[in-house]
């Protein structure tokens, strides 16, 4: 994990002060026969309890990956197994009020109610019990949904191993008591004992892999390796949720087995300083992985595998692989150096996931919308937890749980629509920044070539005669290929980024495929992503409110300094402080709205370029029919930016800019 994520996770699980809230994203995939293979909704939430509940209990999809934002800008996401997410949820249960990742809405000064911690803990245990029941009692076939009333002995063993791999600890009694399986019967009691024993064996094997390599027993290492190796395929299956990555402990155990195994210990020790020591180690590991699968049994092919390994080992020890011969250092002209320096930071468009694009909303108006969504999700998950603890008839409790679940689903769907809008804006903002970079690269290339040509002209000795066309052609002979190679490359990257963003927007908004580029629906969608009219109205309203609030503050300050007069209400310093605080909030909202307006102008222009890509630049048609390429021209300044003016460039500078907007349409 990155340092930031590792530090926060250590704080979460180490009993130290509670860390700042993190942003979680759950990527799902539908399992329905008509929607198989398609991505489902992403839940972006700063509530670890809501994220854990969604990860375990989502009904129409299977968890594939739980990721957490490990940087403040939301660009770096780290895979988070369920046991780490549960640790974050348990840490959140220690807090009476959930700390907000986003700033509270400016017009919402209400105090947050305390969270029902006992009910939330019960809700998590109920979700874990349902997960364990889905592992214990598997349908008999893919068509029928019937499951046996009581699991078999091997099902208890398998469930114990999977529980340890996914949750990182044995199941608690409170989780086992909520299983919909008859309790107290001999088979259930024996099954629980078997489940805890298998879970403990897996945890001991993982602890052995993490521990120091002192006093190792070959038999113990082989048993631990075989247990984790056989479990690896189960624990990494998507339908069981993201568990612990067992490949690391399996590789560590295999390394220690190779140092003790009679077939590999001596060769590895003898070739420790050999040039091909890494290949010898890889051959030993491949041989052990081939034969340890049957441990402690053997087969007739194990002797042949040992003979093949010894032959490979002999070939590696008698031959040394030599690397490629190093030739003289490659030389580059000045123009080639400029070209390489300009093209080096440019890259092909990379896939940007939906939650990565939506994470641009960390400040300003977008953060306000995210704050509303996060608050609604937290309130609905609290209502669901309270519904599970209601006292009454089973029918009354079931109706309350169903109603709370419907409310949570509705809030999640509404939040998913907001995430889609923010993701579309994030893709456009990323493209706008990329286009500015490409424009700057083109100007830098042209300026660099011009500087080289100007320097060569300045070096001309007038004693040899005036500078003529022949001298100009000879001085710029190696500059023209740099331009003919650089400018088409930049134009190609521009086209690629436009196409990639268009594809990303089409995936987010399928209606774009049948929306004409000059239709009313196109402009309606543009106004939804870049609501300039609404932002103008907000700016006008906020300016009026700010003027009114300033006059109020001036009046209160004057009355406070002049003293109480007859017929006037008393004024206190608290009234003045409250009015000034309201004024600061309005001014902050006005500044955020101004930033949103500037960004929306940029996003609207970028959206038009995506939907109606500009024709290739005149200089991009460098491949003339006669094969002649234009030489660097005499000019005094680089060309102006194409497609982006100075206001656009200023709006895309790094800073606390808002990257999302809360519009009337979501």
PELINZI-V498866 format. One record per backbone hydrogen bond with DSSP energy under -0.5 kcal/mol. CO is the residue of the C=O (numbers start at 1). NH is the residue of the N-H. E is the energy in kcal/mol with one decimal. If there is no record, write none. Layout:
# PELINZI-V498866
co-><CO:CO>
nh-><NH:NH>
e-><E:E>
This chain:
# PELINZI-V498866
co-><2:3:4:5:6:7:8:9:10:11:22:23:24:25:25:26:26:27:27:28:29:30:32:32:35:38:41:42:43:43:45:46:47:48:49:50:51:52:53:54:60:62:65:65:66:67:68:68:71:75:76:76:78:81:82:83:84:85:86:87:88:89:90:91:92:96:105:107:115:116:117:118:119:120:121:122:123:124:125:126:127:128:129:130:131:132:133:136:144:146:152:153:154:155:156:157:158:159:160:161:162:163:163:164:165:166:172:173:174:175:176:179:185:186:187:188:189:190:191:192:193:194:195:196:197:198:199:200:201:202:203:204:205:206:207:212:217:218:219:220:221:222:223:224:225:226:227:228:229:231:232:234:235:237:238:241:242:244:245:246:247:248:249:250:251:252:253:254:255:257:257:261:261:264:265:266:267:269:271:274:276:277:278:279:280:281:282:283:284:285:286:287:288:291:292:294:299:301:302:303:304:305:306:307:308:309:310:311:312:313:314:315:319:325:333:334:335:336:337:338:339:340:341:343:351:353:354:355:357:358:360:363:363:363:364:365:366:367:368:369:370:371:372:373:374:375:376:377:378:379:380:381:382:383:384:385:386:387:393:394:395:396:397:398:399:400:401:402:403:404:405:406:407:408:409:410:411:412:413:414:415:416:417:418:419:420:421:422:423:424:425:426:427:428:429:430:431:432:433:434:435:436:437:438:439:440:441:442:443:444:445:446:447:448:449:450:451:452:453:454:455:457:460:461:462:468:469:470:471:472:474:476:477:479:480:481:482:483:485:486:487:488:489:490:491:492:493:494:495:496:497:498:499:500:501:502:503:504:505:509:510:511:512:514:516:519:520:521:522:523:524:525:526:530:531:532:533:534:535:536:537:538:539:540:541:542:543:544:545:546:547:548:549:550:551:552:553:554:555:556:557:558:559:565:572:573:574:575:576:577:578:579:580:581:582:583:584:585:586:587:588:589:590:591:592:593:594:595:596:597:598:599:600:601:602:603:604:605:606:607:608:617:617:618:620:622:624:628:633:641:645:646:647:648:650:655:660:661:663>
nh-><6:7:8:9:10:11:12:13:14:16:24:69:45:27:67:28:43:64:65:40:62:37:35:36:38:30:28:44:26:45:24:48:51:52:53:54:55:56:57:58:31:29:27:67:80:25:70:78:74:77:70:71:68:85:86:87:88:89:90:91:92:93:94:94:95:115:108:109:117:120:121:122:123:124:125:126:127:128:129:130:131:132:133:134:135:136:137:138:141:140:156:157:158:159:160:161:162:163:164:165:166:167:168:168:244:83:176:177:178:178:179:181:189:190:191:192:193:194:195:196:197:198:199:200:201:202:203:204:205:206:207:208:209:210:211:214:221:222:223:224:225:226:227:228:229:230:231:232:233:235:236:237:243:240:241:243:82:246:248:250:251:252:253:254:255:256:257:258:259:260:261:264:265:268:269:270:271:272:274:277:280:281:282:283:284:285:286:287:288:289:290:291:292:294:295:297:302:305:306:307:308:309:310:311:312:313:314:315:316:317:318:319:321:327:337:338:339:340:341:342:343:344:345:346:353:357:358:359:360:361:659:366:367:659:368:369:370:371:372:373:374:375:376:377:378:379:380:381:382:383:384:385:386:387:388:389:389:390:397:398:399:400:401:402:403:404:405:406:407:408:409:410:411:412:413:414:415:416:417:418:419:420:421:422:423:424:425:426:427:428:429:430:431:432:433:434:435:436:437:438:439:440:441:442:443:444:445:446:447:448:449:450:451:452:453:454:455:456:457:458:459:460:462:464:465:472:473:474:475:476:477:480:481:483:484:485:486:487:489:490:491:492:493:494:495:496:497:498:499:500:501:502:503:504:505:506:507:508:509:512:513:514:515:516:519:523:524:525:526:527:528:529:530:532:535:536:537:538:539:540:541:542:543:544:545:546:547:548:549:550:551:552:553:554:555:556:557:558:559:560:561:562:563:568:576:577:578:579:580:581:582:583:584:585:586:587:588:589:590:591:592:593:594:595:596:597:598:599:600:601:602:603:604:605:606:607:608:609:610:611:612:620:621:621:622:624:627:624:635:643:649:650:651:652:653:657:366:663:666>
e-><-3.0:-2.6:-2.3:-2.7:-2.2:-2.3:-2.2:-2.0:-1.5:-0.6:-0.6:-2.7:-2.0:-0.6:-2.7:-0.5:-1.2:-1.6:-1.2:-2.3:-1.7:-1.1:-0.6:-0.6:-1.9:-2.2:-0.5:-0.7:-1.1:-0.6:-3.5:-0.7:-2.3:-2.5:-2.5:-2.3:-2.3:-1.8:-2.4:-1.5:-1.1:-1.0:-2.0:-0.6:-4.1:-2.7:-0.6:-2.6:-1.2:-0.5:-2.2:-0.7:-2.3:-2.0:-2.6:-1.6:-1.9:-2.1:-2.6:-2.0:-2.1:-1.6:-0.6:-0.9:-1.5:-2.9:-1.6:-0.5:-1.8:-2.6:-2.5:-2.1:-2.2:-2.3:-2.1:-2.2:-2.2:-2.5:-2.3:-2.1:-2.1:-2.6:-2.4:-2.0:-1.2:-2.4:-2.6:-0.8:-0.5:-1.5:-1.6:-1.9:-2.5:-2.5:-2.1:-1.9:-2.4:-2.6:-1.9:-2.0:-2.4:-3.1:-0.6:-1.3:-2.7:-0.9:-2.0:-2.4:-0.6:-0.8:-1.3:-2.0:-2.6:-2.6:-2.3:-2.6:-2.0:-2.4:-2.6:-2.4:-2.1:-2.4:-2.3:-2.5:-2.1:-2.0:-2.2:-2.5:-2.1:-2.3:-2.2:-2.3:-1.9:-1.7:-1.6:-1.6:-2.7:-2.4:-2.3:-2.3:-2.6:-2.5:-2.1:-2.3:-2.8:-2.3:-1.4:-1.3:-0.6:-2.9:-1.6:-1.7:-0.7:-1.4:-1.7:-0.8:-2.7:-1.0:-0.6:-2.0:-2.4:-2.2:-2.4:-2.2:-2.1:-1.8:-2.3:-2.4:-1.0:-1.4:-2.6:-0.9:-2.9:-2.0:-2.1:-2.2:-1.6:-0.8:-1.0:-1.7:-2.1:-2.3:-2.2:-2.2:-2.1:-2.4:-2.3:-2.1:-2.4:-2.5:-1.2:-1.6:-3.0:-0.9:-1.0:-2.5:-1.3:-2.1:-2.1:-2.2:-2.3:-2.1:-2.3:-2.0:-2.3:-2.5:-2.3:-2.2:-2.1:-2.1:-1.5:-1.1:-0.5:-0.6:-2.2:-2.2:-2.5:-2.7:-2.3:-2.0:-2.5:-1.9:-0.6:-0.8:-0.6:-2.3:-2.4:-0.9:-1.2:-1.2:-0.5:-0.7:-0.8:-0.5:-1.6:-2.0:-2.3:-2.5:-2.1:-2.3:-2.8:-2.3:-2.6:-2.5:-2.2:-2.5:-2.3:-2.4:-1.9:-2.1:-2.2:-1.9:-2.3:-2.1:-1.4:-0.6:-1.0:-1.0:-2.6:-2.6:-2.4:-2.0:-2.4:-2.5:-2.4:-2.3:-2.4:-2.3:-2.1:-2.2:-2.5:-2.5:-2.3:-2.3:-2.5:-2.3:-2.6:-2.2:-1.8:-1.9:-2.6:-2.0:-2.0:-2.7:-2.7:-2.3:-2.2:-2.5:-2.5:-2.1:-2.7:-2.5:-2.3:-2.7:-2.4:-2.0:-2.8:-2.0:-1.9:-2.5:-2.6:-2.4:-2.4:-2.3:-2.3:-2.5:-2.5:-2.4:-2.8:-2.7:-2.4:-2.4:-2.6:-2.0:-2.4:-2.9:-2.4:-2.1:-2.0:-2.1:-1.2:-1.2:-0.6:-1.8:-1.7:-2.1:-2.6:-2.4:-2.3:-1.6:-0.8:-1.6:-0.6:-1.7:-2.6:-1.6:-2.5:-2.2:-0.9:-2.3:-2.4:-2.5:-2.3:-2.2:-2.2:-2.5:-2.5:-2.2:-2.4:-2.6:-2.3:-2.2:-2.3:-2.3:-2.7:-2.1:-2.1:-1.9:-3.2:-2.0:-1.7:-0.9:-1.1:-0.6:-1.3:-1.4:-2.5:-2.3:-2.2:-2.4:-1.4:-2.1:-2.5:-2.2:-2.0:-2.4:-2.2:-2.5:-2.5:-2.4:-2.7:-3.0:-2.4:-2.0:-2.4:-2.8:-2.2:-2.3:-2.8:-2.4:-2.1:-2.1:-2.4:-2.5:-2.5:-2.7:-2.5:-2.3:-2.5:-2.2:-1.9:-2.5:-1.4:-1.7:-1.5:-2.5:-2.5:-2.1:-2.5:-2.2:-2.2:-2.1:-2.4:-2.2:-2.3:-2.6:-2.4:-2.3:-2.5:-2.4:-2.4:-2.4:-2.3:-2.2:-2.5:-2.4:-2.3:-2.5:-2.7:-2.2:-1.8:-3.0:-2.7:-2.0:-2.5:-2.7:-2.0:-1.9:-2.2:-2.5:-2.9:-1.6:-0.7:-0.9:-2.2:-1.7:-1.5:-0.6:-0.6:-0.6:-2.0:-2.6:-2.1:-1.2:-1.2:-2.9:-1.1:-0.8:-1.4>
